[in-house]
């Protein structure tokens, strides 16, 4: 019963980013991006597209990622992202309906 429940619905199944949610079994994906519209120069606007605690995106050393609570069945996650100009808290409830 638990395996059947884990094989469907919205959850952070994509291992390369905590900000990308995937709906199984369809494989639809939703990417949450944090963009710094105040950036200047060649990097403007700079967007954080991937978020992991064990490695950061190249050239984005000022990004801080902190994990909050996570459900073992991936039905809930909490994540904090911070840059030099922005601080964001993300909470997502998965399952059949995506609650972000």
C-alpha positions in Angstrom: 0.0 0.0 0.0 2.8 2.4 0.9 4.7 1.7 -2.4 1.6 2.4 -4.4 1.1 5.7 -2.6 4.7 6.7 -3.1 4.6 6.0 -6.9 2.0 8.7 -7.6 1.5 12.4 -6.9 3.6 15.5 -6.5 6.9 15.2 -4.6 10.6 16.3 -4.8 11.6 13.1 -6.8 14.3 14.9 -8.8 17.5 14.3 -6.8 19.5 17.1 -8.4 17.3 19.9 -7.0 15.1 20.5 -3.9 13.2 23.2 -5.9 12.0 20.9 -8.7 8.9 18.9 -8.0 7.7 16.0 -10.2 4.3 14.4 -10.5 4.4 10.6 -10.8 3.6 8.6 -12.9 3.2 11.3 -15.6 6.7 12.8 -15.1 5.4 16.4 -15.2 7.8 18.8 -13.5 7.4 22.2 -11.8 10.6 24.2 -11.1 10.6 26.9 -8.5 13.2 29.6 -9.4 14.5 32.5 -7.3 15.5 35.5 -9.5 17.5 38.5 -8.3 16.2 41.3 -10.5 18.6 43.8 -8.8 21.7 42.1 -10.3 23.7 44.1 -12.7 26.1 43.5 -15.5 26.3 40.3 -17.6 24.5 38.3 -15.0 21.3 40.4 -14.8 18.8 39.1 -14.0 20.4 36.2 -12.1 18.2 33.2 -11.3 18.7 30.2 -9.0 17.4 27.2 -10.9 18.8 24.3 -8.9 19.1 24.1 -5.1 21.1 21.4 -3.3 22.9 21.6 0.1 25.8 19.4 -1.0 26.8 21.6 -4.0 25.9 25.0 -5.2 25.3 26.3 -8.7 28.5 27.6 -10.4 29.1 31.3 -9.8 26.5 31.6 -7.1 28.6 31.3 -4.0 26.4 33.8 -2.1 23.4 31.4 -2.1 22.6 29.8 1.2 20.3 26.7 1.3 18.9 25.3 4.5 16.6 22.4 4.7 13.7 22.4 7.1 11.3 19.6 7.9 10.8 16.8 5.4 8.3 13.9 5.5 9.9 10.5 4.9 7.2 9.7 2.2 8.1 13.0 0.5 4.6 14.4 1.0 6.0 17.6 2.7 9.1 19.7 2.5 10.4 22.9 3.9 13.3 24.8 2.4 15.0 28.2 3.0 16.9 30.0 0.3 18.9 33.2 0.8 21.0 35.4 -1.5 22.6 38.8 -0.8 19.3 40.6 -1.6 16.6 38.0 -0.9 15.5 35.5 1.8 12.7 33.0 0.9 11.0 30.3 2.8 9.3 27.5 0.7 6.8 25.0 2.1 5.3 22.4 -0.2 2.7 19.7 0.5 2.7 17.0 -2.1 0.4 14.1 -2.9 -2.3 14.2 -5.5 -2.8 17.9 -5.1 0.2 20.2 -5.0 0.0 22.8 -2.2 2.8 25.4 -2.5 
